[in-house]
């Protein structure tokens, strides 16, 4: 079954339970809240506007980080492709090129699965170090050596970028604001919509569903290599096939 269908079904169920609970609590209160205004609407509107700002800030920040991670993966793969092509024209470069393809294969088969657990693969790290060890065995060609070093350095930089972005990219205080804000929104809805009607039930369901969906979207984007929305190793797979196809 589609994981997104399961996810949004769960969010829908939670939203129905919360909004339904608010309706039942109002009805069990026998109308004692109707003659009192406990929260001023302008104050609640200001609070929800401020909360919406933090949700938007988190979504934009993490989406930018996600796109950056995706771009960096492509740059890393392309840098390795340039390294492979450049080395192909050097005599005695078979072992070096084999080290490059082994590293790319390990990233695809091993490291990406480890990154879903928020960890880098030690095996892939060793294979990358092996590339650097093999580069010194190549016969010196100043023009080509410079290109090899530049692109291999770029690949190493992007690999480090992958490692740095594995963990959460949102500051813990923002998470505290998001969670506290959701609880406060539910609390505010209870006192703002005092009439226990179907209209209030539907309105509260829509608000709670939207906020929960946004919070999950933020939670999933916080780690771009794990979850439902992830950066895929497609760039590495494409480069690996291109390496194998070169004569």
C-alpha positions as CSV (number, residue, x, y, z in Angstrom):
1,X,0.0,0.0,0.0
2,X,1.1,3.5,-0.7
3,X,2.9,4.9,2.4
4,X,1.5,8.3,1.8
5,X,-2.0,6.9,1.8
6,X,-1.3,5.2,5.2
7,X,0.2,8.4,6.5
8,X,-2.7,10.7,5.6
9,X,-5.2,8.1,6.7
10,X,-3.5,8.2,10.2
11,X,-3.5,12.0,10.2
12,X,-7.2,12.0,9.3
13,X,-8.0,9.5,12.1
14,X,-6.1,11.6,14.6
15,X,-7.8,14.8,13.4
16,X,-11.2,13.2,13.7
17,X,-10.5,11.9,17.2
18,X,-9.3,15.3,18.4
19,X,-12.1,17.3,16.8
20,X,-14.7,14.8,17.9
21,X,-13.4,14.9,21.4
22,X,-13.8,18.7,21.5
23,X,-17.4,18.3,20.3
24,X,-18.2,15.7,23.0
25,X,-16.5,17.8,25.7
26,X,-18.6,20.8,24.7
27,X,-21.8,18.8,24.8
28,X,-21.0,17.2,28.1
29,X,-20.4,20.7,29.5
30,X,-24.2,21.5,29.1
31,X,-23.6,24.9,27.6
32,X,-21.7,26.5,30.6
33,X,-19.1,27.9,28.2
34,X,-21.5,29.6,25.9
35,X,-22.1,32.7,28.0
36,X,-18.5,33.4,28.6
37,X,-15.7,34.5,26.2
38,X,-12.5,33.0,27.5
39,X,-10.3,33.9,24.6
40,X,-10.6,37.1,22.5
41,X,-10.7,36.4,18.8
42,X,-8.1,39.0,17.8
43,X,-5.6,37.6,20.3
44,X,-6.2,34.1,19.0
45,X,-5.8,35.4,15.4
46,X,-2.5,37.0,16.3
47,X,-1.3,33.8,17.9
48,X,-2.3,31.6,14.9
49,X,-0.6,34.1,12.6
50,X,2.6,33.9,14.6
51,X,2.4,30.1,14.6
52,X,1.8,30.0,10.9
53,X,5.0,32.1,10.4
54,X,7.0,29.5,12.3
55,X,5.5,26.7,10.3
56,X,6.3,28.5,7.1
57,X,9.8,29.3,8.3
58,X,10.5,25.7,9.1
59,X,9.1,24.4,5.8
60,X,11.0,26.8,3.7
61,X,14.3,26.3,5.6
62,X,14.1,22.5,5.4
63,X,12.9,22.4,1.8
64,X,15.9,24.6,0.8
65,X,18.2,22.2,2.7
66,X,16.5,19.2,1.0
67,X,17.1,20.7,-2.5
68,X,20.7,21.6,-1.5
69,X,21.3,18.0,-0.4
70,X,19.8,16.7,-3.7
71,X,22.1,19.1,-5.7
72,X,25.2,18.2,-3.7
73,X,24.6,14.4,-4.4
74,X,24.4,15.2,-8.1
75,X,27.6,17.2,-7.9
76,X,29.4,14.5,-6.0
77,X,28.4,11.8,-8.6
78,X,29.3,14.0,-11.6
79,X,32.7,14.9,-10.0
80,X,33.4,11.2,-9.7
81,X,32.4,10.7,-13.3
82,X,34.9,13.4,-14.4
83,X,37.6,11.7,-12.3
84,X,36.9,8.4,-14.0
85,X,36.9,9.8,-17.5
86,X,40.1,11.8,-16.9
87,X,41.9,8.7,-15.4
88,X,40.8,6.6,-18.4
89,X,43.3,8.4,-20.6
90,X,46.2,7.8,-18.2
91,X,48.4,4.7,-18.6
92,X,48.1,2.1,-15.8
93,X,45.0,3.6,-14.4
94,X,42.9,0.4,-14.2
95,X,43.3,-0.1,-10.4
96,X,42.4,3.5,-9.8
97,X,39.3,3.4,-12.0
98,X,38.3,0.1,-10.3
99,X,38.6,1.9,-7.0
100,X,36.3,4.6,-8.2
101,X,33.6,2.2,-9.5
102,X,33.8,0.2,-6.3
103,X,33.2,3.3,-4.2
104,X,30.2,4.3,-6.3
105,X,28.8,0.8,-6.1
106,X,29.3,0.8,-2.3
107,X,27.5,4.1,-1.9
108,X,24.5,2.8,-3.9
109,X,24.3,-0.7,-2.3
110,X,25.5,0.0,1.3
111,X,25.8,3.6,2.2
112,X,22.4,4.8,1.2
113,X,20.8,2.1,3.4
114,X,23.0,3.3,6.3
115,X,22.0,6.9,5.6
116,X,18.4,6.0,6.1
117,X,19.5,5.2,9.7
118,X,21.3,8.6,9.9
119,X,24.8,7.1,9.7
120,X,27.5,7.0,7.1
121,X,29.0,3.7,5.9
122,X,32.5,2.9,7.2
123,X,33.0,0.6,4.2
124,X,32.2,3.4,1.8
125,X,34.6,5.7,3.7
126,X,37.4,3.1,3.3
127,X,36.7,2.8,-0.4
128,X,36.9,6.6,-0.8
129,X,40.2,6.6,1.1
130,X,41.4,3.8,-1.3
131,X,40.7,6.2,-4.3
132,X,43.1,8.7,-2.7
133,X,45.7,6.0,-2.1
134,X,45.4,4.9,-5.7
135,X,45.7,8.3,-7.2
136,X,49.4,8.6,-6.2
137,X,50.2,5.4,-8.2
138,X,49.2,7.1,-11.4
139,X,51.9,8.3,-13.8
140,X,52.3,12.0,-13.5
141,X,50.6,14.2,-16.1
142,X,50.4,17.8,-14.7
143,X,47.4,18.9,-16.7
144,X,45.4,15.8,-15.9
145,X,46.6,15.4,-12.3
146,X,45.3,18.9,-11.5
147,X,41.8,18.0,-12.9
148,X,41.8,14.7,-10.9
149,X,42.7,16.3,-7.6
150,X,40.2,19.1,-8.1
151,X,37.3,16.8,-8.9
152,X,38.2,14.3,-6.3
153,X,38.4,17.0,-3.7
154,X,35.0,18.3,-4.8
155,X,33.6,14.8,-4.4
156,X,35.1,14.6,-0.9
157,X,33.6,17.9,0.0
158,X,30.1,16.9,-1.1
159,X,30.5,13.6,0.8
160,X,31.2,15.6,3.9
161,X,28.1,17.7,3.2
162,X,26.0,14.5,3.1
163,X,27.4,13.5,6.5
164,X,26.7,16.9,8.0
165,X,23.1,17.0,6.8
166,X,22.1,13.5,8.0
167,X,21.0,14.7,11.4
168,X,18.2,17.1,12.1
169,X,18.5,20.5,10.4
170,X,16.0,22.3,12.6
171,X,16.9,23.9,15.9
172,X,15.3,22.2,18.9
173,X,13.7,25.5,20.1
174,X,11.7,25.6,16.8
175,X,10.5,22.1,17.5
176,X,9.3,23.2,20.9
177,X,7.4,26.1,19.4
178,X,5.8,23.8,16.8
179,X,4.6,21.3,19.4
180,X,3.5,23.8,21.9
181,X,1.8,25.8,19.2
182,X,-0.3,22.8,18.1
183,X,-1.5,22.1,21.6
184,X,-2.3,25.8,22.0
185,X,-4.3,25.8,18.7
186,X,-6.4,22.9,19.9
187,X,-6.9,24.6,23.3
188,X,-7.9,27.9,21.5
189,X,-10.3,26.1,19.2
190,X,-12.1,24.6,22.2
191,X,-12.9,28.0,23.7
192,X,-13.3,30.0,20.4
193,X,-15.9,27.6,18.9
194,X,-18.2,27.3,21.9
195,X,-21.2,25.9,20.0
196,X,-21.2,22.0,19.8
197,X,-22.3,21.9,16.2
198,X,-21.4,19.9,13.1
199,X,-20.1,23.1,11.5
200,X,-17.6,23.6,14.4
201,X,-16.6,20.0,14.1
202,X,-15.8,20.2,10.4
203,X,-13.9,23.5,10.9
204,X,-11.8,22.1,13.7
205,X,-11.1,19.0,11.7
206,X,-9.8,21.0,8.8
207,X,-7.5,23.1,11.0
208,X,-6.1,20.2,13.0
209,X,-5.6,18.1,9.8
210,X,-3.7,20.9,8.1
211,X,-1.5,21.6,11.1
212,X,-0.7,18.0,11.7
213,X,0.1,17.5,8.0
214,X,2.5,20.5,8.0
215,X,4.2,19.2,11.2
216,X,4.8,15.8,9.7
217,X,6.1,17.4,6.5
218,X,8.5,19.4,8.6
219,X,9.5,16.2,10.5
220,X,10.1,14.2,7.3
221,X,12.1,17.0,5.6
222,X,14.3,17.4,8.7
223,X,16.3,14.3,7.7
224,X,16.6,14.4,3.8
225,X,18.0,10.9,3.6
226,X,15.4,9.1,5.7
227,X,11.6,9.0,5.9
228,X,9.1,9.2,3.0
229,X,10.5,12.2,1.3
230,X,14.1,11.4,0.6
231,X,17.0,12.1,-1.7
232,X,17.5,9.1,-3.9
233,X,20.9,7.7,-5.2
234,X,19.7,8.1,-8.8
235,X,22.7,10.3,-9.7
236,X,25.1,7.6,-8.5
237,X,23.2,4.8,-10.3
238,X,23.4,6.8,-13.5
239,X,27.1,7.5,-13.1
240,X,27.8,3.9,-12.3
241,X,26.1,2.6,-15.4
242,X,28.0,5.2,-17.5
243,X,31.3,4.1,-16.0
244,X,30.5,0.5,-16.9
245,X,29.5,1.4,-20.4
246,X,32.7,3.3,-21.3
247,X,35.0,1.2,-23.6
